[in-house]
């Protein structure tokens, strides 16, 4: 197997997952599957597990499918999805929502922009009028304040 091509497919898949996260969040989570996502927008949580976590389970299953398939470069695709899932978990669940008390003191320009964009997303408790649906690449306007 050509390692360069494998890395290109892995990185392309990882990058495409940011679009998939944005699309799924905007049109599925805040759309027809709002019933699974709305508990994530509540201020108080009774459990560590949210119905919203089922989206993570879905993408983990998609990743496993590619790992186990006979598709050419399936492992590279599965690894790209899994790596994005890990990045999403670290940024969203640990860094932003503090499910585990780690990375609390991170305050660089990127960390501040990510936190601010996500805070603006959670400003809206309902499924309408949302903004900032991506995760790793928030809109430029959230960086401007910290880079000037």
C-alpha positions in Angstrom: 0.0 0.0 0.0 1.3 3.4 -0.9 1.8 5.3 2.5 1.6 8.7 0.8 -1.8 7.9 -0.7 -2.9 6.4 2.6 -2.0 9.6 4.4 -3.7 11.8 1.8 -6.9 9.8 2.1 -6.7 9.8 6.0 -6.2 13.6 6.0 -8.9 14.2 3.4 -11.3 12.1 5.4 -10.4 13.9 8.7 -10.9 17.3 6.9 -14.2 16.2 5.4 -15.5 15.2 8.8 -15.5 18.9 9.8 -18.0 19.5 7.0 -20.0 16.4 8.0 -20.0 17.6 11.7 -21.3 21.0 10.6 -23.9 19.5 8.2 -25.1 16.9 10.7 -25.3 19.4 13.5 -27.2 22.1 11.5 -29.6 19.9 9.4 -29.9 16.7 11.4 -29.4 17.6 15.1 -31.1 20.9 14.8 -33.6 19.4 12.3 -35.5 16.1 12.2 -33.4 14.5 15.1 -33.7 17.5 17.5 -35.3 15.1 19.9 -31.9 13.4 20.4 -29.9 16.6 20.5 -32.1 18.9 22.6 -30.9 17.5 25.9 -27.4 18.8 25.0 -28.8 22.3 25.0 -30.3 22.1 28.5 -28.6 24.0 31.3 -28.9 21.2 33.8 -28.1 17.5 33.2 -29.3 14.6 35.3 -26.8 12.2 33.8 -23.3 12.1 32.4 -24.8 10.4 29.3 -26.9 12.4 26.9 -29.2 11.2 24.1 -27.0 13.5 22.0 -24.2 11.0 22.5 -25.9 8.6 20.1 -24.5 10.7 17.2 -21.0 9.7 18.5 -22.1 6.1 18.5 -23.3 6.4 14.9 -20.0 7.8 13.6 -18.1 5.2 15.6 -20.1 2.5 13.8 -19.4 4.1 10.4 -15.7 4.2 11.3 -15.7 0.6 12.3 -17.5 -0.4 9.1 -14.6 1.1 7.1 -12.0 -0.6 9.2 -13.7 -4.0 8.6 -14.6 -3.5 5.0 -12.8 -4.7 1.9 -13.0 -1.2 0.4 -9.7 0.0 -1.0 -8.2 2.3 1.6 -11.1 1.5 4.0 -8.6 1.6 6.9 -7.5 5.1 6.0 -11.1 6.3 5.8 -12.0 4.6 9.1 -8.9 6.0 10.8 -9.7 9.5 9.5 -13.3 9.3 10.9 -12.0 7.9 14.2 -9.3 10.5 14.5 -11.9 13.3 13.9 -14.1 11.6 16.5 -11.2 11.7 19.0 -10.5 15.4 18.2 -14.2 16.2 18.5 -14.4 14.4 21.9 -11.3 16.2 23.2 -12.4 19.6 22.0 -16.2 19.4 22.6 -16.7 17.1 25.5 -13.5 17.6 27.5 -12.2 21.1 26.7 -15.5 23.0 26.2 -18.1 21.1 28.3 -15.6 19.8 30.9 -17.0 16.2 31.1 -13.5 15.5 32.5 -11.7 18.4 34.3 -8.9 18.8 31.9 -7.5 21.6 29.7 -9.2 24.2 32.0 -6.3 26.7 31.7 -6.0 26.7 28.0 -6.4 30.3 26.9 -4.6 30.7 23.6 -6.3 32.5 20.7 -7.6 29.3 19.2 -8.9 28.0 22.5 -10.7 31.3 23.2 -12.2 31.4 19.7 -13.5 27.8 20.0 -15.0 28.5 23.4 -16.7 31.7 22.3 -18.2 30.2 19.1 -19.6 27.3 21.1 -20.9 29.6 23.7 -22.8 31.5 21.0 -24.2 28.2 19.7 -25.5 27.3 23.1 -27.0 30.8 23.6 -30.0 29.5 21.7 -31.8 26.8 23.8 -34.2 25.8 21.0 -33.5 24.3 17.6 -34.0 27.5 15.7 -31.8 30.5 15.3 -28.6 28.5 15.9 -25.2 29.5 14.8 -21.6 28.1 14.8 -22.4 24.4 13.9 -18.9 23.3 13.2 -16.3 22.3 15.8 -12.7 22.7 14.9 -13.1 25.6 12.4 -15.3 28.2 13.9 -16.2 31.3 11.8 -13.4 33.8 11.3 -15.2 36.5 13.3 -14.4 34.5 16.5 -10.7 34.7 15.8 -10.5 38.4 15.0 -11.0 39.5 18.6 -8.1 37.4 19.8 -5.6 38.0 16.9 -5.7 41.8 16.9 
